[in-house]
Amino acid sequence: MHGPAQAAWLLVALCAATGAYCLLRMRSRIEEQRRTAGGEALMGFGMAVMAVPAAVIALPRWAWLGYAAVFGAAALHALWTARANRHHLHHLVGACAMVYMSLAMITTPGAHAGHGGAGLPVLTGALLLYFAGYVLWAGARLAPAGPVAAGRGGSGGPPALGWGDRPELALACRLSMGIGMLAMLLTL
């Protein structure tokens, strides 16, 4: 995407770190986390590559077509899995946003280099509203509601979760990808 190079590199680092953590979550003992972690890792790494400044690597138009195809397939997968778990609707919106941004890069030559004007303003605005709402919702869910219980996993308490199994870390991962998506849409 375009914008200041320092901000782009920070976005690359955030998305790559998120993707790496999601890969680690694929080893979770919790089946639902394993199921969603792969798609989230794909999203994180895809966003990281898309955020690399154009001065470093200017992707040819066919690469954006490849991006659109990969995330189109991810959108179809999310649509299929949303039948069982409505959380996958968020994955569907994210994958569709990636397809949209990829197609915007194809239809507007030079948009990645910072010459602006890519995408449809109405669709970009709708996606911005969705991801802004998601970021606020996810951030509010991360805020502690009350005192935190000390000593998880002791005798008589719930079993200790592995660091990859913690739902608050998964939500923080999704929150960071939502923030990244907002940043990418703002620069579109």
Buried (B, 14 or more C-beta within 10 A) or exposed (E): BBBEEEBBBBBBEBBBBBBBBBBBBBEBEBEEBBBBBBBBBBBBBBBBBBBBBBEEEEBEEEBBBEBBEBBBEBBEBBBEBBEEEEBBEBBBBBBBBBBBBBBBBBEBEBBBEBEEEBBBEEBBEBBBEBBBEBBEEBBEBEEEEEEEEEEEEEEEEEEEBEEBBBEEBBBBBBBBBBBBBBBBBEBB
